[in-house]
Amino acid sequence: MRIKFLFLGLAMVCQSVFAQNDNSIDSITANQQGANVIVKINLKKPIEKNPIAFSIANPARISLDFANTTNATGKSAIDIGLGEVRNLNLIEVPGRSRLVFNLNRSLNYATLVEGNSLIVTIDGSGGLATPVNSVGLPVVDQTKQAIGKQSIRDIDFRRGVAGEGRVIIDLPSNQIAVDPKLQGQKIVVDLFNVSLPEILKRNLDVSDYGSPIQKVSTERKGENVRMTIEPKGLWEHSVYQSDTQLVIEVKPIKEDPNKLTQGTQGYKGERFGMNFQDVDIRAALQIIAEQGGVNIIATDSVVGSLTLRLIDTPWDQALEIVMQIKDLDMRKNGNVIMIGPKEELQTKEKLELERKAQIAELEPLKTEGFQLKYQKAENLVKLFLGETPANRMISKRGSVSPEPRTNQLFVTDVSTKLEEIRKLIQKIDVATKQVVIEARIVEADNKFSKNLGAKLGFADMRGFRGGDVGFGISGNQRAAITGNYLGVGEQTGQAKITEKSYIPNTQFINLPAAGIGGLDAGSFAVSLFSAAANRFLNLELSALEADGDGKIISSPRVVTADQTPAHIEQGQEIPYQIATLSGGTAIFFRKATLSLDVTPQITPDGTIILSVDVHKDSRGEETRGGPVINTKQVKTNVLVENGGTVVLGGIYTQEERNDVTKIPFLGDIPLFGNLFKSSGKTNNKTELLIFITPKVQLTGSLANQ
């Protein structure tokens, strides 16, 4: 009995398989009516379910999938050559047959089932296709005919969470022909054979919503409707239709200066267009998988049909749109993508994690020692244990112990965790790159100074020789002239003559040239006197000019590991005294040093980010509170190529002075006024430049550079 039942079961299975594939395509005929091409597909049995139909914009194709149907025509290709239809390919695979119409350009189509035949109408005008029957007469929907011309229901704008702008058009039917295109920096969408209600004929200003779209204009164009979308900045767009909703999405693009072209928003799939009309969602996913060359597995909960039109869209974005419409999610593992409802996938992941956690609770523990080369064992203990349980890298049953003497790390945990620790140690226990940082501080100056001065004196020697001092005015009145008050008193006998004092007391103009840099000015003296040596006129001219160029170069240099601060310093500490609260004094010190503080960071592409702080201090003038410290500092962050040199900063100063000391009125006399004044001129220029050069090295020391 068991053997008979088995054979009976096999027979029933064979009959079922045969029954599923007993329908077949017997013949295909085509003819042209005006601009339209009518293709009639005859099958062996009546068509119980409409074939899955979809179109691809580039290349222009229309595909029909007949389930459980074989190809009985004996041909794999049929030349049509009518209108915009070139030929037809017939492809038979297990469980279905596919008919592919190859077109010259993307066109709309309509299908009609009549008994054993499927009639496909391809509209060559580019407008909305109307199905025809077997005798070539159009089949018009009576409901639509009674209502009249179809109208757009609504136009809406929405902003996405990522800053994208979406224009949503509610169409009266999912068969409205749409033609989106770019015209300069505008997106123009033409909707054919529809009307626009007066309330929707308006301009939408959406510039305040923070998306690339600034303005949306909608207007009538004869029998059609035209919408113009005006974005700004860098953007890219996509157009898709879900049932009766047409969505034009404009996304902002973050500019990458290292790329010649901007955009793609992360989608890398080949761009194409598709038109699903009430297609089973599992079949739609299969078509997208074929287009993208990936394996898509859908869970049993993925059911239902889909009406969707995609225009010039990457296949991976098309997959994302389908999941968004049907509230699905995916998990990717290599070349396999699993798709299912979000809650179902999250539940499966939760159960899987719980299962792994239960296994980890029962799995025996193992201990393994890891010999570290560059990292310290104590530092890795802190890393693996973490500061909080959430940051713990080993399981709650695991433990880790360092052995400082041999720099080993002993880890006790389950096998999976030990493997994770092993891989992690291989990545982090590597030689740290070192960076040589050399700074060059160049300080150059150009100084010029010039001082001019004069001394002028007069003396009357007659009083010292027994004669009358001075010049007669009237009667016995006389006037004496000399350099100062004391000199007049000495000549007239009112003051005692001091030893050798008569020479300086003769000066009534004393404006000599000032010294420069501790050097006195040179002088030239002239004396005019009478033959009797009674009167003297003394003149001394002094002048000093200094011109100097100088250059000071300092070059601190230091080696440090990647992302490790380094400090180098040279200079002196200057003592100074301050008063204390007890009334005494205390000695403190001030630093006048050349120092370099730097922290390098080596980037993955080999460049170096430097955090630099350079000080160049020097001792200045003395004050009652102690010496002044002249400070020059540059503190900055800079990106430098390996081995390259960059100028961190520069300070340029220029001092120009013109000083004149003179006797009023007399010093202003042309030419002779120079005897009554002292002048000085200074022109000093100083420039400070700081250069820095980093260089990456794996090993070696500063002496090898």
C-alpha positions in Angstrom: 0.0 0.0 0.0 2.8 2.4 0.8 4.4 1.8 -2.6 1.1 2.4 -4.5 0.6 5.6 -2.4 4.1 6.8 -3.3 3.5 6.2 -7.0 0.2 7.9 -6.8 1.8 10.9 -5.1 4.4 11.1 -7.7 1.8 11.0 -10.4 -0.2 13.8 -8.8 3.0 15.9 -8.5 3.8 15.4 -12.2 0.3 16.3 -13.2 0.4 19.4 -11.1 3.7 20.5 -12.6 2.4 19.8 -16.1 -0.8 21.7 -15.3 1.3 24.7 -14.2 3.2 24.8 -17.5 0.6 23.6 -20.0 -0.1 27.1 -21.4 2.1 28.3 -24.2 2.6 31.2 -26.6 1.6 29.9 -30.0 1.9 32.9 -32.4 2.6 36.6 -32.5 1.4 39.1 -35.1 1.9 42.9 -35.5 0.4 45.7 -37.6 0.5 49.5 -37.6 -2.4 51.9 -37.1 -1.2 55.4 -37.7 1.6 56.1 -35.2 0.6 53.1 -33.0 1.9 49.6 -33.3 -0.6 46.8 -32.4 0.9 43.5 -31.3 -1.4 40.4 -30.8 0.0 37.5 -28.7 -2.0 34.3 -29.1 -1.8 31.6 -26.3 -3.0 28.0 -26.2 -5.4 28.6 -23.3 -7.2 31.6 -21.9 -5.1 34.0 -19.9 -6.2 33.8 -16.2 -3.8 36.5 -14.9 -2.3 39.6 -16.7 1.4 39.2 -17.4 3.9 41.3 -15.4 4.7 44.3 -17.5 7.6 46.7 -17.1 9.6 49.1 -19.2 13.2 50.3 -19.2 14.0 53.8 -20.5 17.6 53.2 -21.4 17.8 51.1 -23.5 14.2 51.6 -24.5 12.4 48.3 -23.9 9.0 46.9 -22.9 9.0 43.5 -21.1 6.1 41.1 -20.5 6.5 38.1 -18.1 4.0 35.2 -18.6 4.0 32.9 -15.6 3.9 29.1 -16.1 4.0 29.6 -19.9 6.3 28.1 -22.5 7.4 29.4 -25.9 5.7 27.3 -28.6 6.5 29.6 -31.6 9.8 27.9 -32.3 11.5 31.3 -32.5 13.6 33.3 -30.1 13.4 36.6 -32.0 10.9 38.2 -34.4 11.6 41.2 -36.6 8.7 43.7 -36.5 10.1 46.9 -38.1 7.0 48.9 -37.6 7.0 52.5 -36.3 9.3 52.8 -33.3 9.4 49.0 -32.7 12.4 47.3 -34.0 12.0 43.6 -33.0 10.8 41.2 -30.3 12.8 38.7 -28.3 11.3 35.6 -26.7 13.2 34.3 -23.6 12.0 31.1 -21.9 13.2 30.3 -18.4 11.9 27.7 -15.9 8.4 28.8 -14.7 7.9 31.7 -17.1 8.5 33.2 -20.6 9.5 36.8 -21.2 8.7 38.9 -24.3 11.0 41.9 -24.8 10.0 44.7 -27.3 13.1 46.7 -28.4 12.1 50.3 -29.2 13.9 53.2 -30.8 12.8 55.5 -27.9 10.9 55.1 -24.7 7.1 55.0 -25.3 3.9 54.4 -23.4 1.9 51.2 -23.9 -1.4 49.6 -22.9 -2.6 46.0 -22.7 -6.0 44.2 -23.2 -6.9 40.6 -22.6 -9.4 38.9 -25.0 -9.8 35.2 -24.3 -6.6 33.5 -25.4 -5.0 36.7 -26.7 -3.1 39.6 -25.2 -3.2 42.8 -27.3 -0.4 45.3 -26.7 -0.8 48.8 -28.0 2.4 50.9 -28.2 1.7 54.6 -28.7 4.2 56.0 -31.2 3.2 59.7 -30.5 4.7 59.7 -27.0 1.3 60.3 -25.4 -1.0 58.2 -23.3 -1.6 54.8 -24.8 -5.2 53.6 -25.3 -5.8 49.8 -25.6 -7.6 48.5 -28.7 -9.6 45.3 -29.2 -9.0 42.5 -31.8 -10.7 44.5 -34.6 -8.6 47.6 -33.9 -11.2 49.7 -32.1 -10.2 51.7 -29.0 -11.5 50.5 -25.7 -12.4 53.6 -23.6 -13.2 53.5 -19.9 -16.9 54.6 -19.8 -16.4 56.2 -16.3 -13.6 58.4 -17.6 -15.5 59.3 -20.7 -18.5 60.4 -18.6 -16.4 62.6 -16.4 -14.5 64.2 -19.3 -10.8 65.2 -19.4 -8.9 64.1 -16.3 -7.5 66.8 -14.0 -4.5 67.0 -11.6 -5.9 66.5 -8.1 -3.2 68.3 -6.0 0.3 69.7 -5.9 2.2 69.7 -2.6 5.8 70.4 -1.4 7.6 68.6 1.5 11.0 68.9 3.0 12.9 65.7 3.9 15.0 65.1 7.0 18.3 65.3 5.0 17.3 68.7 3.5 15.9 67.3 0.2 12.9 69.0 -1.3 10.0 66.8 -2.7 7.3 68.1 -5.1 4.4 65.6 -5.0 1.8 65.6 -7.8 -1.5 63.7 -7.2 -2.4 62.4 -10.7 -5.9 61.3 -11.7 -4.6 58.0 -13.1 -1.4 55.9 -13.0 -1.4 55.9 -16.8 -0.7 59.6 -17.3 2.3 60.2 -19.6 5.1 62.1 -18.0 8.2 63.7 -19.6 10.8 65.1 -17.1 13.9 66.9 -18.5 16.6 69.4 -17.5 16.6 72.8 -19.2 19.7 74.6 -18.0 19.5 74.8 -14.2 15.7 74.1 -14.1 13.7 70.9 -14.0 10.8 70.9 -16.5 8.0 68.2 -16.1 5.4 67.9 -18.9 2.2 66.0 -18.1 0.3 65.0 -21.2 -3.5 65.1 -21.9 -4.5 66.4 -18.4 -6.1 69.6 -17.3 -5.0 71.9 -14.5 -7.6 73.3 -12.1 -7.5 77.1 -11.6 -6.7 76.7 -7.9 -3.5 74.8 -8.8 -2.4 77.3 -11.4 0.0 79.2 -9.1 3.7 79.8 -8.2 5.0 78.2 -5.0 7.8 80.2 -3.2 9.4 77.5 -1.0 12.8 79.2 -0.5 12.3 79.5 3.3 12.1 75.7 3.7 15.9 75.2 3.6 15.9 72.8 0.6 17.6 73.3 -2.9 14.1 74.1 -4.4 13.3 77.8 -4.5 10.3 78.1 -6.7 7.7 75.8 -8.3 5.6 77.1 -11.2 2.7 75.2 -12.8 0.9 76.3 -16.0 -1.3 75.1 -18.9 0.4 74.3 -22.2 -2.4 73.6 -24.7 -3.8 70.1 -23.9 -0.9 69.5 -21.5 0.4 70.8 -18.1 4.0 72.0 -17.6 5.7 72.3 -14.2 9.0 74.2 -13.8 11.1 73.6 -10.7 13.9 76.1 -9.9 16.6 74.8 -7.5 19.8 76.6 -6.4 23.3 75.5 -5.4 24.7 72.0 -6.0 21.9 69.5 -6.4 20.7 66.3 -8.1 17.2 65.1 -8.8 15.3 61.9 -9.2 11.7 61.3 -10.5 9.5 58.3 -9.6 5.8 57.5 -9.5 4.0 55.3 -7.0 0.5 54.5 -8.2 -1.0 58.0 -8.8 1.6 60.0 -6.9 4.4 61.5 -9.0 7.4 62.6 -6.9 10.2 64.9 -8.1 12.9 64.8 -5.4 15.9 67.3 -5.4 18.7 66.5 -3.0 21.5 68.9 -2.0 25.1 67.9 -2.8 28.0 68.4 -0.5 30.8 69.7 -2.6 34.0 67.6 -2.6 37.0 69.6 -3.9 38.9 66.5 -4.8 36.3 65.3 -7.3 35.8 66.7 -10.8 32.1 65.8 -10.8 29.8 66.2 -7.8 26.8 64.1 -6.9 25.5 60.5 -6.8 24.6 60.8 -3.1 26.2 57.4 -2.5 24.2 55.5 -5.2 26.5 53.7 -7.5 24.1 51.5 -9.5 23.5 51.8 -13.3 20.8 54.3 -14.0 17.7 53.1 -15.8 13.9 53.7 -16.0 11.1 51.2 -15.2 7.3 51.2 -15.3 5.5 48.7 -13.0 1.7 48.5 -13.5 0.1 46.5 -10.6 3.2 44.2 -10.5 3.7 41.6 -7.7 6.3 43.1 -5.4 8.3 39.9 -5.3 8.5 40.0 -9.1 9.5 43.7 -9.0 12.3 42.8 -6.6 13.5 40.1 -8.9 13.7 42.5 -11.8 15.7 45.0 -9.8 18.0 42.2 -8.7 18.6 41.2 -12.4 19.3 44.9 -13.2 21.8 45.3 -10.3 23.4 41.8 -10.6 22.7 41.0 -7.0 20.9 38.2 -5.1 17.7 39.4 -3.3 15.9 37.1 -0.9 12.5 38.3 0.3 10.8 36.9 3.4 7.4 35.2 3.3 5.9 38.4 4.7 6.8 40.4 1.6 3.5 40.3 -0.3 1.2 42.6 -2.3 1.4 44.4 -5.6 3.2 47.6 -6.7 2.5 50.4 -9.2 5.7 52.4 -9.7 7.3 54.4 -12.4 11.1 55.1 -12.2 12.8 57.6 -14.6 16.6 57.6 -15.0 17.2 56.1 -11.5 20.1 54.0 -10.2 19.0 50.4 -9.4 20.1 50.7 -5.8 18.0 53.9 -5.4 15.1 52.1 -7.1 15.4 49.3 -4.4 15.4 51.9 -1.7 12.3 53.6 -3.1 10.4 50.2 -3.3 11.3 49.5 0.4 10.3 53.0 1.4 6.9 52.6 -0.3 6.2 49.2 1.2 7.8 50.0 4.6 10.5 47.3 4.2 14.0 47.1 5.4 17.1 45.1 4.3 20.2 43.3 5.6 23.2 42.9 3.3 25.7 40.1 3.5 28.2 40.3 0.7 26.3 39.9 -2.6 23.1 38.7 -0.9 20.4 41.2 0.2 17.6 40.0 2.5 14.4 42.1 2.4 11.5 42.0 4.8 9.3 44.1 7.0 11.3 46.2 9.5 9.8 44.7 12.6 10.3 41.2 11.3 14.0 41.7 10.6 14.5 43.5 13.9 12.8 40.6 15.7 15.0 38.0 13.9 18.1 40.0 14.8 17.0 40.2 18.5 16.4 36.4 18.6 19.8 35.8 17.0 21.5 38.0 19.5 19.7 36.3 22.4 20.7 32.9 20.9 24.3 33.9 20.7 24.2 35.3 24.3 22.8 32.0 25.5 25.6 30.1 23.8 28.2 32.5 25.2 26.8 31.7 28.7 27.4 28.0 28.2 30.5 28.0 26.1 33.6 27.0 28.0 36.3 29.6 28.7 39.8 29.5 27.3 42.9 31.4 28.3 45.4 32.8 25.7 48.5 34.9 26.1 49.4 37.7 23.7 53.0 38.9 23.4 53.0 42.7 22.8 55.7 44.4 20.8 55.0 48.1 21.0 52.0 48.7 23.2 52.1 48.4 27.0 50.1 45.6 28.5 48.7 47.9 31.2 47.3 50.3 28.6 45.4 47.5 26.8 43.9 46.3 30.0 42.1 49.6 30.3 41.1 49.5 26.7 39.5 46.0 26.9 37.8 46.4 30.2 36.4 49.9 29.3 35.3 52.6 31.6 31.6 51.5 31.5 30.0 48.0 30.8 28.8 49.3 27.4 32.5 50.0 26.4 33.7 46.5 27.6 35.3 44.6 24.7 35.4 41.2 26.5 32.3 39.3 27.7 31.0 39.7 31.2 32.5 36.2 32.0 35.9 37.2 30.6 39.0 38.6 32.4 42.3 40.2 31.3 45.6 40.3 33.2 48.9 42.1 32.3 52.4 40.8 32.9 54.6 43.9 33.0 58.0 42.1 33.2 57.6 40.3 29.8 54.9 42.8 28.5 52.4 40.0 27.9 48.6 40.1 28.1 46.6 37.1 29.3 42.9 37.0 28.3 40.4 34.5 29.5 37.1 34.4 27.5 35.1 32.3 25.0 36.6 31.4 21.6 34.8 34.1 19.6 35.9 36.9 21.9 39.5 35.6 21.9 39.5 35.7 18.1 38.2 39.3 18.2 40.9 40.3 20.7 43.5 38.7 18.5 42.5 40.7 15.5 42.3 43.9 17.5 45.8 43.4 18.9 47.1 42.8 15.4 45.8 46.2 14.3 46.9 48.3 17.3 50.2 46.6 18.3 52.2 48.2 15.5 55.2 50.5 15.4 54.2 54.1 16.0 55.5 56.4 13.3 57.8 59.2 14.4 57.9 62.8 13.1 60.9 65.1 12.9 59.9 68.7 13.3 62.3 71.4 12.4 61.5 75.1 12.9 63.6 77.9 11.5 63.2 81.4 13.0 64.8 84.1 10.8 65.0 87.6 12.2 66.6 90.3 10.0 67.1 94.0 10.6 68.3 97.0 8.7 69.2 100.0 10.9 70.3 103.5 9.9 70.9 106.5 12.3 72.4 110.0 11.8 72.9 112.7 14.4 74.2 116.3 13.8 75.0 119.0 16.5 77.1 122.1 17.3 78.7 124.0 20.2 79.1 127.8 20.0 81.0 130.0 22.5 82.3 133.6 22.9 84.8 135.1 25.4 86.3 138.5 26.0 89.9 138.2 27.3 90.6 141.9 28.0 89.5 141.7 31.5 92.1 139.1 32.3 94.8 141.3 30.7 94.0 144.4 32.8 91.7 146.1 30.3 88.1 146.9 30.3 85.7 144.0 29.9 82.9 144.2 27.3 81.8 146.8 24.7 81.1 150.4 25.4 77.6 151.6 25.1 77.4 155.2 26.3 79.6 157.0 28.9 80.8 154.5 31.4 78.2 151.9 30.4 79.5 148.6 29.0 78.1 145.2 28.0 79.8 141.8 28.4 78.9 138.7 26.3 79.8 135.2 27.1 78.3 131.7 27.2 76.4 131.7 30.5 75.6 133.5 33.7 78.7 132.3 35.5 81.0 133.3 32.7 79.6 136.9 32.7 80.2 137.1 36.5 83.8 135.9 36.1 84.6 138.5 33.4 83.1 141.4 35.4 84.7 140.3 38.7 81.4 139.4 40.4 82.4 135.7 40.7 85.6 134.0 41.5 87.4 132.4 38.6 87.5 128.7 39.0 90.4 126.7 37.6 90.1 126.0 33.9 86.5 127.1 34.1 86.7 129.9 31.6 86.5 127.6 28.5 83.2 125.9 29.2 81.8 129.1 30.6 82.2 130.6 27.1 79.5 128.3 25.6 76.2 129.9 24.9 75.1 127.2 22.4 75.6 123.6 23.6 73.7 121.1 21.3 76.2 118.4 20.4 75.2 115.2 18.4 74.0 112.3 20.5 75.9 109.1 20.6 74.7 105.9 18.9 75.1 102.5 20.4 77.4 103.7 23.2 79.7 105.5 20.8 80.3 109.2 21.0 79.9 111.5 18.0 83.0 112.8 16.2 83.7 116.6 16.4 85.4 119.4 14.4 86.3 122.7 16.2 87.1 126.2 14.9 88.2 129.3 16.9 88.1 132.9 15.7 90.1 135.5 17.6 91.7 139.0 17.1 95.4 139.6 16.6 95.6 140.9 20.2 93.9 137.7 21.4 91.4 139.8 23.2 88.2 138.2 21.8 87.5 134.5 21.0 84.7 132.9 19.0 84.7 129.1 19.4 82.7 126.7 17.1 82.6 122.9 17.4 80.6 120.7 15.0 79.8 117.1 15.9 78.3 114.3 13.7 77.7 110.6 13.9 76.2 108.2 11.4 75.5 104.4 11.9 74.3 101.9 9.3 74.0 98.2 10.1 72.4 94.9 8.7 71.9 91.9 10.9 70.3 88.4 10.6 69.6 86.0 13.5 68.7 82.4 12.7 67.4 80.0 15.3 66.6 76.4 14.4 65.0 74.3 17.1 64.5 70.6 16.1 62.7 67.8 17.9 61.5 64.2 17.2 58.3 62.8 18.6 55.8 60.0 18.0 52.5 60.4 16.2 50.0 62.3 18.3 52.5 62.8 21.1 53.3 66.3 22.4 57.0 67.4 22.3 58.7 70.4 23.9 62.2 71.9 23.3 63.5 75.1 25.0 66.7 77.1 25.1 67.4 80.5 26.8 68.0 82.1 30.2 66.2 82.9 33.4 66.6 86.5 34.5 66.6 87.3 38.3 64.7 90.3 39.7 63.8 91.5 43.1 60.4 92.3 44.5 59.3 93.6 47.9 57.6 91.1 50.3 54.9 91.8 52.9 57.5 91.6 55.7 59.4 94.5 54.3 62.2 92.5 52.8 63.0 91.5 49.3 62.7 88.2 47.4 64.3 87.1 44.2 62.2 85.7 41.4 63.2 84.6 37.8 61.7 85.4 34.4 62.3 83.2 31.4 63.6 84.7 28.2 63.8 81.5 26.0 63.4 80.1 22.5 60.8 77.3 22.8 58.9 75.0 20.5 55.8 73.0 21.5 54.3 70.8 18.8 51.9 67.8 18.5 51.9 66.0 15.1 49.1 63.9 13.7 49.8 61.7 10.6 46.7 61.5 8.4 45.8 58.3 6.4 46.9 60.0 3.1 50.4 60.8 4.5 50.0 64.5 5.3 50.7 65.8 8.8 48.5 68.0 11.0 50.6 70.1 13.3 49.5 71.9 16.5 52.4 74.4 16.9 53.3 76.9 19.6 56.6 78.8 19.0 58.0 81.4 21.5 61.0 83.7 20.9 61.6 85.8 23.9 64.6 88.1 24.6 65.7 90.5 27.4 64.6 94.1 26.9 65.3 97.4 28.7 65.7 97.7 32.5 62.9 99.2 34.6 62.5 99.8 38.3 60.4 96.6 38.5 63.0 94.5 36.6 63.9 93.8 33.1 61.3 93.8 30.3 60.8 90.6 28.4 60.3 91.1 24.6 58.0 88.4 23.4 57.3 87.0 19.9 54.9 84.1 19.6 53.1 82.1 16.9 50.4 79.5 17.9 48.4 77.7 15.2 47.2 74.5 13.6 48.4 73.7 10.1 48.3 70.9 7.5 51.6 70.2 5.8 52.8 67.6 3.3 55.4 65.1 4.5 58.8 66.8 4.0 57.2 70.1 3.0 57.9 73.5 4.4 55.3 76.0 5.4 55.6 79.6 6.7 53.6 79.8 9.9 53.7 83.6 10.2 55.8 86.7 10.0 56.1 90.0 11.8 57.4 93.1 10.0 58.1 96.4 11.9 59.5 99.7 10.6 60.5 102.7 12.8 61.2 106.1 11.3 62.2 109.1 13.6 63.3 112.6 12.9 64.3 114.5 16.1 65.4 118.2 16.2 66.5 120.2 19.3 67.0 123.9 18.6 67.0 127.4 20.0 63.8 129.2 19.0 64.1 131.7 16.2 67.8 131.3 15.8 67.5 127.6 14.9 65.1 128.6 12.1 67.5 130.9 10.3 68.4 129.5 6.9 71.9 127.9 6.7 73.2 129.6 9.9 70.3 128.1 11.9 72.3 124.8 11.8 74.7 126.4 14.4 71.8 126.7 16.8 70.2 123.2 16.7 70.9 119.5 17.0 69.2 116.9 14.7 68.9 113.2 14.6 67.4 110.7 12.0 66.6 107.0 12.6 65.2 104.4 10.1 65.0 100.9 11.5 63.4 97.8 9.7 62.9 94.4 11.4 61.3 91.3 9.9 60.6 88.0 11.7 59.7 84.8 9.7 59.0 81.3 11.1 59.3 78.3 8.9 58.4 74.7 9.9 59.2 71.4 8.2 57.8 68.0 9.4 59.1 64.7 8.1 57.7 61.2 8.9 60.2 58.4 9.8 59.5 54.9 11.0 62.8 54.4 12.9 66.0 56.2 13.5 66.9 59.3 15.5 67.5 62.9 15.1 71.1 62.3 14.3 70.2 60.3 11.2 68.3 63.1 9.6 
